[in-house]
Amino acid sequence: MVANQQESTPMVSFIITYYELPVKLLCECLNSIFALSLSDQERQVIIVDDGSENSPLPALQRYADKVIYLRQKHQGLSVARNTGIQMATGKYLQFVDADDQLITSGYNACLDIIRKHTDADMVLFDFADEPATSGTSFMRHHNIHGSAWGYLFRRATLSDLRFTPGIYHEDELFTPQLLIRAEVVYPTQAKAYSYNKRPDSITTNQDATHIEKRHTDALQVIFELNKMADRLPKNDQLAMDRRVAQLTMDYLYNTIIQTRSLSVTLQRIQVLRAEGLFPLPNRNYTSKYQWFRRLSNSKLGLATLVKVLPLMKRER
């Protein structure tokens, strides 16, 4: 184990999850972190190796005094991140996938925000610049990006929140709960994170069993967030309701794109309807949401979506 013992509390703990990747990508990820405007005392770097067949440890010797390396039995991304959270001592946390990189100028701008605004609970990447707001208020009025690497956040804001092991879309379950806990959020336009979309990643794997698990787990996330919403205070509930509606729309969208089948889409709508999640609520969220809601509420409209959506390039 490579260890870096720090006498003072670091400003940021970077939690890198690593599993079965070329070591070159991990080193590039580390180099992007060390290029940031942080001193050794302000930075803690934790690598959680989730049981890779070949340990990257030999290649990490050059970073021996700069990183903490832990190798554990393969248990999945959620458990690896939870291990990193347990080990972290920084005031703020940042999740980084081992094949991705932080963008120096954009991320330094985010670091400047937490240096200047000591009340910041979260800094969101790549949103239109807006005044500080609460996480609840932000989620009520915006669509969010669920990826856990898309923000820098205060460790204390987590409280007992952790990732759910054994499911895909674990970020989508985690992020809305974290936002509701955050009292002060700074949205930014910062291009701070470079995401490497690999052909063999969780989101791009086209194996039928894999796709079915993604479908099942996405539905589980929607159901769990919907149940949480019923127990929340009014403002938090409204924020969570928007997120549930957005995820439900995405779920139907992905069903249409993946299956191109009206009958399968209708079957899945029946499951949503039984949980009170369909028709989609009549809310003025976005123009895209409104037209999708109207079209999906009739068989003719659904037939149109099934025919047209696979031909369109999906917007972000």
Backbone hydrogen bonds, N-H to C=O, Kabsch-Sander energy under -0.5 kcal/mol:
donor,donor_aa,acceptor,acceptor_aa,energy
3,A,1,M,-0.5
6,Q,4,N,-0.6
11,M,42,E,-0.8
12,V,42,E,-2.2
13,S,92,Y,-2.9
14,F,12,V,-0.6
14,F,44,Q,-3.4
15,I,13,S,-0.6
15,I,94,Q,-2.7
16,I,14,F,-0.7
16,I,46,I,-3.4
17,T,15,I,-0.6
17,T,96,V,-1.4
18,Y,48,V,-2.6
25,L,22,P,-1.1
26,L,22,P,-1.1
27,C,23,V,-2.4
28,E,24,K,-2.1
29,C,25,L,-2.2
30,L,26,L,-2.5
31,N,27,C,-2.7
32,S,28,E,-1.7
33,I,29,C,-1.3
34,F,30,L,-2.5
35,A,31,N,-1.0
36,L,33,I,-1.5
38,L,36,L,-2.1
42,E,39,S,-0.6
43,R,39,S,-0.7
43,R,40,D,-0.6
44,Q,12,V,-2.3
46,I,14,F,-3.1
46,I,44,Q,-0.5
47,I,45,V,-0.5
47,I,68,I,-3.4
48,V,16,I,-3.1
48,V,46,I,-0.6
49,D,47,I,-0.7
49,D,70,L,-3.2
50,D,18,Y,-2.8
50,D,48,V,-0.7
51,G,49,D,-1.5
55,S,53,E,-0.5
59,A,56,P,-1.1
60,L,56,P,-0.6
60,L,57,L,-1.5
61,Q,58,P,-1.0
63,Y,60,L,-1.8
64,A,61,Q,-1.7
66,K,63,Y,-2.8
67,V,63,Y,-1.2
68,I,45,V,-2.8
69,Y,2,V,-2.2
70,L,47,I,-2.7
72,Q,49,D,-2.8
80,A,76,G,-2.1
81,R,77,L,-2.7
82,N,78,S,-2.5
83,T,79,V,-2.3
84,G,80,A,-2.0
85,I,81,R,-2.5
86,Q,82,N,-2.1
87,M,83,T,-1.7
88,A,84,G,-1.7
91,K,10,P,-2.1
92,Y,11,M,-1.9
93,L,153,F,-3.4
94,Q,13,S,-2.2
95,F,148,A,-0.5
96,V,15,I,-2.6
98,A,17,T,-1.8
100,D,97,D,-2.3
101,Q,194,S,-1.9
103,I,192,A,-2.1
104,T,102,L,-0.6
106,G,191,K,-0.6
107,Y,103,I,-2.9
108,N,104,T,-2.5
109,A,105,S,-1.5
110,C,106,G,-1.2
111,L,107,Y,-2.3
112,D,108,N,-2.1
113,I,109,A,-1.2
114,I,110,C,-1.6
115,R,111,L,-1.7
116,K,112,D,-2.2
117,H,113,I,-3.4
118,T,116,K,-0.8
120,A,117,H,-1.8
121,D,184,V,-2.8
122,M,184,V,-1.5
123,V,152,L,-2.6
124,L,186,Y,-2.0
125,F,150,G,-2.1
126,D,190,A,-1.2
127,F,188,T,-7.3
130,E,187,P,-1.0
133,T,185,V,-2.2
135,G,182,A,-3.0
138,F,134,S,-2.4
139,M,135,G,-2.4
140,R,136,T,-1.8
141,H,137,S,-1.2
141,H,138,F,-0.5
142,H,138,F,-0.9
146,G,144,I,-0.6
150,G,147,S,-1.7
152,L,123,V,-2.1
153,F,93,L,-2.1
154,R,121,D,-3.1
155,R,91,K,-2.7
156,A,91,K,-0.5
157,T,154,R,-0.9
158,L,154,R,-0.5
158,L,155,R,-1.3
159,S,155,R,-0.5
159,S,156,A,-0.7
161,L,158,L,-2.4
167,I,164,T,-0.8
173,L,169,H,-0.9
174,F,170,E,-1.8
175,T,171,D,-3.0
177,Q,173,L,-0.6
178,L,174,F,-1.9
179,L,175,T,-2.6
180,I,176,P,-1.8
181,R,177,Q,-1.1
182,A,178,L,-1.0
182,A,179,L,-0.7
183,E,181,R,-0.5
185,V,133,T,-3.9
186,Y,122,M,-2.5
188,T,124,L,-1.3
192,A,190,A,-1.3
194,S,101,Q,-3.6
195,Y,193,Y,-0.7
197,K,195,Y,-0.8
198,R,196,N,-1.1
201,S,198,R,-1.5
204,T,201,S,-0.5
205,N,201,S,-1.6
211,I,207,D,-2.7
212,E,208,A,-2.2
213,K,209,T,-2.0
214,R,210,H,-2.3
215,H,211,I,-2.3
216,T,212,E,-2.6
217,D,213,K,-3.0
218,A,214,R,-2.3
219,L,215,H,-1.8
220,Q,216,T,-1.9
221,V,217,D,-2.4
222,I,218,A,-2.1
223,F,219,L,-2.4
224,E,220,Q,-2.5
225,L,221,V,-2.6
226,N,222,I,-2.2
227,K,223,F,-2.1
228,M,224,E,-2.2
229,A,225,L,-2.2
230,D,226,N,-1.1
231,R,227,K,-0.6
231,R,228,M,-1.6
232,L,229,A,-1.3
237,Q,233,P,-2.9
238,L,234,K,-2.4
239,A,235,N,-1.9
240,M,236,D,-2.6
241,D,237,Q,-2.8
242,R,238,L,-1.6
243,R,239,A,-1.7
244,V,240,M,-2.7
245,A,241,D,-2.4
246,Q,242,R,-2.4
247,L,243,R,-2.6
248,T,244,V,-2.3
249,M,245,A,-2.3
250,D,246,Q,-2.4
251,Y,247,L,-2.4
252,L,248,T,-2.1
253,Y,249,M,-2.7
254,N,250,D,-3.0
255,T,251,Y,-1.9
256,I,252,L,-2.3
257,I,253,Y,-2.5
258,Q,254,N,-2.8
259,T,255,T,-2.5
260,R,255,T,-0.5
260,R,256,I,-1.9
265,T,261,S,-1.8
266,L,262,L,-2.5
267,Q,263,S,-2.0
268,R,264,V,-2.2
269,I,265,T,-2.0
270,Q,266,L,-1.7
271,V,267,Q,-1.3
272,L,268,R,-2.0
273,R,269,I,-2.9
274,A,270,Q,-1.9
275,E,271,V,-0.8
275,E,272,L,-0.8
276,G,273,R,-1.6
277,L,272,L,-2.7
278,F,272,L,-0.5
283,R,281,P,-1.7
285,Y,283,R,-1.5
290,Q,286,T,-2.2
291,W,287,S,-2.3
292,F,288,K,-2.2
293,R,289,Y,-2.7
294,R,290,Q,-2.1
295,L,291,W,-2.3
296,S,292,F,-2.6
297,N,293,R,-0.7
297,N,294,R,-0.7
298,S,295,L,-1.3
302,L,298,S,-2.5
303,A,299,K,-2.3
304,T,300,L,-1.9
305,L,301,G,-2.2
306,V,302,L,-2.8
307,K,303,A,-1.6
308,V,304,T,-2.6
309,L,305,L,-2.4
311,L,308,V,-1.8
312,M,308,V,-0.5
312,M,309,L,-1.7
